[in-house]
């Protein structure tokens, strides 16, 4: 019977002033708490953005990446500091290489002269032999070998010219580097070393920032957890008010007797008083948590301001400018290093080429000597012609031996060229200096970008967060009117129950109370109901299973 009545409550007109006031109170409560929930969600999003931005700065300057940048800056500073000495050593080596190349060039010219003399002696043999076929054959063979020798010497000259051109380029690059070095050394590497030390110190600041952010984040998480729980008081209280309204409608719709209505009024007054107490307690916790977030918001604003100050973004911008200032000398140094590597490769290639050509010349010299020997042997059988040719052939042998001696000297000179230390070894200290500087700049600029974003967006979020929290606190501080209104309604119901003459409960009261109990969705409502039924009537009401609760807190 009462369940059928419950299903028709929505169609029952609200005639009782208490019901009307409680209905309006529940509707307004729902609206206010929905707005409060939206404000809290906005606040949480702002907090997440601010903490995320600060965490981005920490990530951009973590120990691994920023620590590597510190090491790179210090390494570049060290290499730039010793750059003048490096250039001096390399200049000395280039001078020695140039001297060796010049001596080699002169030796090759001397070999050219010997080959020309041998060519002349070949013509003289032909003249002295009066065209004797065997002598002419020897001379033609010698001339062929001398022509091959001339080709080898031309190749040597070409390779030496290539080597000398490379030396000229390397010297020019070193001169440009020395000029740039004179502008920035030692000031720039000293500043760079100071920058490395400054960045290392800044990492300690960032580490402190990470710790402070973590502390604030934990504090906010704890308070937000309380807030999320406390915010449910709006929904739970709304439901409890609606259940009181529905119970009043149930009594009116059933047309209970005065005695039963009195008992229900007292029960509902107890429900309203309990709801008012629970609401006041939860609102106090809500206000305390919201107010506690305000110092956290100020702490976040302070961290953002710190990033905008001399110890944050300003330091990183100065660091970026300072490190960029050595870019030009590093570019010159990279060019010089590349040229030194190219020169080393050219020398190595030249040594191989020249060695092969000199070996060929050595073979030609032996052939010429053999031809001179055979010519002298032939002269013994040729009478007067032979004696004239023999004199010339003897000179050929002398110059052939001189060619052999010169070939040996050239071999020694080439060997000394191959013994020259690698021109690039002094500034080849591991990682490319440009990569090292570029990597450090990437780290610094990413940190600048992150801090700039935090300063730009975080300031606005922090100001809005503080204003929003203050507004929310002020709004909830006005909520004591809600429990006052509930207590006023409870007082009216209590007064109404006292106005009627005390009568014994009717037979239908237990069924009515059980029907009211079916309205509840809160454990706290059932608790109040059960306590009232036991203390006032000594009866037990029908229990509702716990899983039907909308909120086990109340």
VEXDREN-287270 format. One line per 2 residues: number of its first residue (from 1); their letters; for each residue x, y, z of C-alpha. Coordinates in steps of 0.001 Angstrom, whole numbers, padded with zeros to 6 digits. Each point is the difference from the previous one (the first is absolute). Example, Ala and Ser with C-alpha at 12.3 -4.5 7.8 and 13.67 -1.06 7.14 Angstrom:
% residues 2
1) AS) 012300:-004500:007800  001370:003440:-000660
//
This chain:
% residues 554
1) XX) 000000:000000:000000  002733:002490:000992
3) XX) 002174:-001060:-002976  -002865:000878:-002352
5) XX) -000232:003359:001704  003754:000623:-000450
7) XX) -000344:-000519:-003740  -002618:002809:-000177
9) XX) 001834:002568:002139  001279:001989:-002959
11) XX) -003592:000860:-000909  -000933:001202:003504
13) XX) -000256:003799:000268  002382:001711:002459
15) XX) -002379:001592:002506  002100:-000195:003196
17) XX) 002284:003076:000473  002714:-002205:001505
19) XX) -000034:-002234:-003042  000081:002999:-002306
21) XX) 002923:001620:001814  001989:-003222:000126
23) XX) -000631:-000612:-003726  001356:003439:-000848
25) XX) 002957:-000499:002346  000904:-003323:-001667
27) XX) -000204:001501:-003492  002189:002967:000946
29) XX) 002499:-002262:001743  000372:-002124:-003113
31) XX) 000640:003062:-002163  002582:001474:002363
33) XX) 001946:-003210:000408  -000039:-000695:-003720
35) XX) 001605:003406:-000502  002457:-000723:002826
37) XX) 000958:-003296:-001635  000651:001786:-003278
39) XX) 002194:002556:001785  001964:-002763:001708
41) XX) 000520:-001814:-003320  001326:003275:-001486
43) XX) 002300:000444:002985  001367:-003535:-000340
45) XX) 000664:000546:-003716  001862:003237:000768
47) XX) 002074:-001725:002666  000806:-002838:-002392
49) XX) 001111:002475:-002688  002205:001958:002386
51) XX) 001607:-003100:001517  000369:-001521:-003469
53) XX) 001796:003138:-001210  002355:000027:002981
55) XX) 000634:-003707:-000476  000851:000812:-003636
57) XX) 002783:002326:001184  001301:-002711:002312
59) XX) -000100:-002556:-002833  001820:002376:-002383
61) XX) 002786:000396:002554  000204:-003485:001444
63) XX) 003309:-001380:001180  000584:-002114:-003104
65) XX) -000572:002571:-002754  001013:003162:001823
67) XX) 002905:-001783:001695  001278:-000947:-003471
69) XX) -000417:003642:-001083  002129:001133:002957
71) XX) 002721:-002484:-000957  -000170:001086:-003662
73) XX) 000316:003696:000855  002964:-000688:002264
75) XX) 001631:-002126:-002722  -000502:002694:-002654
77) XX) 001445:002585:002394  003095:-002137:000588
79) XX) 000537:-000565:-003718  -000396:003682:-000803
81) XX) 002413:000904:002802  002796:-002093:-001519
83) XX) -000922:000986:-003552  002845:002544:-000414
85) XX) 002523:-002649:001039  -001659:-002514:-002322
87) XX) 000245:002445:-002893  003654:000676:000772
89) XX) 000804:-003713:-000069  -001922:-000496:-003220
91) XX) 001636:003036:-001586  003392:-001515:000768
93) XX) -001037:-003276:-001573  -001363:001745:-003081
95) XX) 003292:001877:-000310  001951:-003259:000223
97) XX) -002262:-001617:-002583  000413:002999:-002277
99) XX) 003786:-000224:000434  -000029:-003706:-000794
101) XX) -002181:000574:-003043  002324:002787:-001173
103) XX) 003101:-002209:000425  -001783:-002800:-001817
105) XX) -000883:002375:-002805  003642:001041:-000358
107) XX) 001164:-003608:-000034  -002493:-000797:-002743
109) XX) 001284:002948:-002028  003534:-001373:000413
111) XX) -001235:-003356:-001283  -001556:001806:-002964
113) XX) 003406:001536:-000703  001692:-003406:000132
115) XX) -002539:-001454:-002417  000583:002891:-002408
117) XX) 003774:-000560:000221  -000470:-003705:-000706
119) XX) -002146:000881:-003000  002819:002210:-001291
121) XX) 002553:-002759:000548  -002221:-002337:-001947
123) XX) 000107:002355:-002963  003804:000246:000402
125) XX) 000315:-003805:-000136  -001944:-000067:-003223
127) XX) 002273:002674:-001455  003187:-001680:001235
129) XX) -001186:-003390:-001310  -000635:001487:-003464
131) XX) -003389:-001686:-000095  001314:-003479:000874
133) XX) -003183:-002045:000330  000835:-001764:003252
135) XX) 000931:003253:001769  -003095:001690:-001364
137) XX) -002081:-002871:001343  001540:000405:003485
139) XX) -000669:003751:-000078  -003580:-000432:-001162
141) XX) -000593:-002441:002850  001514:002441:002474
143) XX) -002091:002873:-001349  -003149:-002055:000410
145) XX) 000874:-000649:003651  000881:003660:000501
147) XX) -003387:001015:-001456  -001697:-002286:002507
149) XX) 002084:001597:002728  -001080:003435:-001215
151) XX) -003634:-001062:000260  000536:-001203:003566
153) XX) 001649:003303:000947  -002858:001961:-001574
155) XX) -002384:-001999:002203  002119:000797:003049
157) XX) -000054:003689:-000867  -003803:-000102:-000386
159) XX) -000441:-001678:003375  002375:002492:001644
161) XX) -001989:002908:-001455  -003172:-001542:001426
163) XX) 001716:-000361:003357  001250:003591:-000068
165) XX) -003503:001263:-000882  -001422:-001928:002953
167) XX) 002650:001492:002264  -000973:003471:-001182
169) XX) -003669:-000636:000759  000782:-001462:003425
171) XX) 002151:002998:000870  -002720:002399:-001114
173) XX) -002609:-001797:002124  002345:000058:002986
175) XX) 000631:003717:-000526  -003750:000674:000100
177) XX) -000309:-002163:003102  002935:001782:001636
179) XX) -001620:003368:-000759  -003300:-001118:001540
181) XX) 001870:-001581:002864  001751:003296:000682
183) XX) -003393:001670:000426  -001506:-002443:002503
185) XX) 002832:-001828:001768  000480:-000082:002951
187) XX) -003143:001976:000918  -002516:-002263:-001769
189) XX) 001209:-003350:001379  000208:001500:003483
191) XX) -003567:001219:-000346  -001042:-003387:-001381
193) XX) 001618:-001775:002953  -001885:002372:002312
195) XX) -003195:-000778:-001929  000574:-003715:000515
197) XX) 000465:000573:003726  -003093:002246:000051
199) XX) -002092:-002628:-001750  001221:-002618:002459
201) XX) -001078:002247:002898  -003306:000620:-001773
203) XX) -000614:-003752:-000036  000013:000123:003807
205) XX) -002677:002700:-000188  -002015:-002151:-002381
207) XX) 000378:-002965:002340  -001391:002151:002813
209) XX) -002813:001072:-002327  -000851:-003639:-000671
211) XX) -000128:-000722:003739  -002217:003020:000689
213) XX) -002342:-000871:-002860  -000265:-003568:001298
215) XX) -000833:001242:003528  -002654:002398:-001312
217) XX) -001443:-002646:-002296  -000346:-002460:002901
219) XX) -001624:002676:002146  -002469:000872:-002767
221) XX) -000792:-003658:-000697  -000838:-000598:003666
223) XX) -002279:003044:000151  -001664:-000787:-003313
225) XX) -000792:-003500:001268  -001744:001555:003021
227) XX) -001773:002493:-002264  -001317:-002671:-002333
229) XX) -001429:-001882:002950  -001388:003097:001684
231) XX) -001657:001228:-003196  -002294:-003032:000164
233) XX) -001725:001635:002929  -001906:002151:-002466
235) XX) -001464:-002986:-001825  -000555:-002059:003136
237) XX) -001708:002888:001803  -002193:000692:-003033
239) XX) -001121:-003616:-000001  -000687:000049:003716
241) XX) -002123:003129:-000380  -001888:-001599:-002877
243) XX) -000606:-003090:002124  -001483:002169:002776
245) XX) -002230:001705:-002566  -001057:-003375:-001388
247) XX) -000765:-001298:003511  -002227:003025:000684
249) XX) -001757:-000618:-003293  -000405:-003650:000951
251) XX) -001695:000888:003282  -002340:002480:-001698
253) XX) -000824:-002331:-002862  -000796:-002866:002400
255) XX) -002050:002278:002230  001553:-001398:003163
257) XX) -001539:000682:003318  001217:002820:002242
259) XX) 001964:-002367:002247  001870:-001594:-002883
261) XX) 000644:003416:-001618  001439:001235:003319
263) XX) 002437:-002892:000173  001045:000610:-003628
265) XX) 000534:003738:000644  002307:-000835:002892
267) XX) 001849:-002570:-002142  000478:002495:-002837
269) XX) 001111:002704:002442  002686:-002422:001187
271) XX) 000990:-000679:-003604  000278:003742:-000744
273) XX) 002043:000701:003141  002375:-002859:-000825
275) XX) 000337:001197:-003611  000699:003546:001237
277) XX) 002755:-001255:002330  001589:-002160:-002718
279) XX) -000211:002862:-002488  001668:002446:002399
281) XX) 002825:-002438:000722  000698:-000734:-003655
283) XX) -000233:003646:-001043  002537:000864:002696
285) XX) 002364:-002641:-001405  -000653:001296:-003511
287) XX) 000764:003595:000979  003164:-001062:001853
289) XX) 001274:-001951:-003004  -000798:002810:-002422
291) XX) 001618:002577:002271  002997:-002329:000326
293) XX) 000414:000034:-003759  000487:003770:-000026
295) XX) 003513:-000156:001582  000867:-002777:-002452
297) XX) -001158:002197:-002870  002129:002863:001343
299) XX) 002959:-002401:000266  -000463:-000956:-003650
301) XX) -000192:003697:-000934  003270:000569:001881
303) XX) 001672:-002817:-001935  -001201:001544:-003268
305) XX) 001320:003402:001072  003314:-001654:000830
307) XX) 000168:-001382:-003538  -000552:003506:-001362
309) XX) 002758:001447:002187  003783:000106:-000179
311) XX) 000309:-003588:001225  -002344:-001390:-002631
313) XX) -000780:001025:-003539  002221:003100:000143
315) XX) 002999:-002173:000878  -000770:-002403:-002833
317) XX) -000341:002854:-002512  003351:001442:001095
319) XX) 001511:-003457:-000272  -001406:-000430:-003510
321) XX) 001458:003346:-001089  003371:-000747:001565
323) XX) 000339:-003465:-001535  -001164:001250:-003397
325) XX) 002816:002567:000150  002646:-002668:-000575
327) XX) -001796:-001519:-002971  002120:001821:-002593
329) XX) 003326:-001177:001365  -001390:-003534:000286
331) XX) -001064:000125:-003658  003528:001114:-000948
333) XX) 001452:-002730:002182  -002188:-002611:-001681
335) XX) 001122:001282:-003412  003651:-000141:001043
337) XX) -000455:-003488:001409  -001667:-001172:-003203
339) XX) 002821:001552:-002026  002584:-001665:002243
341) XX) -001672:-003363:-000522  -000087:000645:-003757
343) XX) 003668:000992:000065  000902:-003138:001929
345) XX) -001849:-002105:-002580  001746:001898:-002830
347) XX) 003432:-000595:001528  -000754:-003690:000460
349) XX) -001182:-000258:-003596  003026:001946:-001253
351) XX) 002435:-002232:001864  -001514:-003111:-001559
353) XX) -000001:001559:-003478  003518:001427:000251
355) XX) 001412:-003202:001437  -001327:-001962:-002941
357) XX) 001367:002464:-002522  003436:000064:001629
359) XX) 000107:-003791:-000078  -000705:000185:-003724
361) XX) 002797:002570:-000394  002358:-002311:001836
363) XX) -000742:-002713:-002549  000568:002440:-002865
365) XX) 003365:001009:001480  001078:-003661:000071
367) XX) -001077:-000432:-003607  002012:003060:-001050
369) XX) 003069:-001294:001827  -000389:-003379:-001700
371) XX) -000212:001739:-003378  003174:001996:000770
373) XX) 001831:-003171:001007  -001079:-001847:-003132
375) XX) 001020:003012:-002094  003522:-000040:001467
377) XX) 000304:-003718:-000607  -001023:000494:-003620
379) XX) 002596:002795:-000355  002845:-002479:000510
381) XX) -000794:-001638:-003315  -000471:003210:-001996
383) XX) 003547:001444:-000271  000284:003818:-000192
385) XX) -003770:000531:-000043  -000279:-002133:003046
387) XX) 002537:002049:001897  -001950:003247:-000671
389) XX) -003284:-001574:000964  001537:-001528:003120
391) XX) 000905:003436:001335  -003612:001111:-000302
393) XX) -001321:-003278:001391  002197:000474:003069
395) XX) -001656:003382:000620  -003407:-001635:-000401
397) XX) 000954:-002476:002716  001133:002847:002278
399) XX) -003314:001859:-000384  -001952:-003188:000354
401) XX) 001706:-000555:003344  -000762:003633:000930
403) XX) -003636:-000679:-000930  000118:-003001:002335
405) XX) 001414:002099:002836  -002658:002676:-000589
407) XX) -002709:-002651:-000001  001207:-001202:003396
409) XX) -000087:003559:001345  -003524:000488:-001323
411) XX) -001056:-003229:001715  001366:001289:003303
413) XX) -001795:003322:-000460  -003287:-001775:-000708
415) XX) 000540:-002135:003103  000436:003139:002120
417) XX) -003271:001309:-001459  -001804:-003173:001030
419) XX) 001426:000345:003521  -001734:003388:000482
421) XX) -002487:-000208:002934  -003692:000160:-000884
423) XX) -000907:003670:-000254  -003467:-000634:001469
425) XX) 001091:-001937:003078  000434:003056:002249
427) XX) -003597:001173:-000310  -001572:-003427:-000443
429) XX) -000845:-000506:003656  -002985:-002261:-000476
431) XX) -003419:001432:-000737  -000247:002632:-002733
433) XX) 000209:003406:001656  -002920:001311:-002049
435) XX) -002186:-002929:001050  000986:000543:003626
437) XX) -000835:003711:-000099  -003177:-000603:-002009
439) XX) -001171:-002665:002429  000515:002336:002957
441) XX) -001852:002796:-001809  -002913:-002349:-000752
443) XX) -000339:-000811:003696  000200:003663:001017
445) XX) -002513:001130:-002631  -002483:-002747:000859
447) XX) 000209:001076:003639  -000529:003632:-001141
449) XX) -003066:-001068:-001972  -001458:-001935:002895
451) XX) 000620:002774:002516  -001357:002603:-002416
453) XX) -003192:-002000:-000404  -000359:-000401:003760
455) XX) 000547:003709:000599  -002401:000984:-002784
457) XX) -002826:-002430:000730  000670:-000938:003616
459) XX) -000256:003549:001333  -003482:000369:-001414
461) XX) -001049:-003427:001268  001395:000713:003468
463) XX) -001867:003322:000286  -003243:-001580:-001217
465) XX) 000481:-002947:002348  000424:002217:003046
467) XX) -003052:002102:-000936  -002069:-003112:-000685
469) XX) 000917:-001603:003322  -000816:003175:001932
471) XX) -003340:000239:-001796  -000768:-003633:000775
473) XX) 000901:000418:003673  -002210:003075:000248
475) XX) -002871:-001893:-001639  000213:-002959:002350
477) XX) 000379:002251:003027  -003497:001255:-000847
479) XX) -001373:-003554:000127  -000703:000005:003791
481) XX) -003383:001398:-001074  -000821:-003474:-001339
483) XX) 000281:-001885:003306  -001829:002894:001701
485) XX) -002903:-000413:-002431  -000038:-003758:000557
487) XX) -000026:000499:003773  -002790:002571:-000370
489) XX) -002062:-002529:-001933  000809:-002632:002649
491) XX) -001151:002403:002716  -003299:000598:-001817
493) XX) -000628:-003730:-000299  000936:-000547:003637
495) XX) -002253:002819:001097  -002814:-001360:-002128
497) XX) 000356:-003417:001609  -000163:001536:003473
499) XX) -003136:002006:-000841  -002040:-003152:-000488
501) XX) -001222:-001897:003058  002114:-003059:000641
503) XX) -001776:-003063:-001315  001111:-003611:-000296
505) XX) 001302:-000992:-003427  -002416:-001550:-002396
507) XX) 000205:-003506:-001359  001193:001273:-003391
509) XX) 003032:001888:001382  002551:-002870:-000349
511) XX) -000974:-000477:-003632  000213:003764:-000547
513) XX) 003469:000167:001567  001176:-002904:-002109
515) XX) -001349:001706:-003116  001958:003134:000950
517) XX) 003098:-002126:000550  -000306:-001185:-003590
519) XX) 000675:003604:-001109  003497:000118:001527
521) XX) 003213:-000288:-001989  002381:001010:002793
523) XX) 001300:-002160:002807  -000231:003008:002311
525) XX) -003749:000360:-000753  -000665:-003618:000915
527) XX) 002039:000381:003157  -002060:003022:001161
529) XX) -003223:-001772:-001000  000884:-003184:001847
531) XX) 001072:001886:003152  -003272:001951:000001
533) XX) -002195:-003067:-000539  001707:-001889:002803
535) XX) 000095:002852:002504  -003469:001371:-000689
537) XX) -001996:-003108:-000896  002154:-002971:000870
539) XX) -000392:-001427:-003505  002374:-000986:-002793
541) XX) -000481:001289:-003526  000705:-001828:-003233
543) XX) 003707:000323:-000843  001220:000926:-003503
545) XX) 003051:-001826:-001391  003277:001979:000130
547) XX) 000658:-000372:-003732  -003042:002188:-000664
549) XX) 001783:002987:001571  000842:002912:-002272
551) XX) 002547:001105:002561  001277:-002105:002843
553) XX) 001382:003060:001792  -003350:001292:001236
//
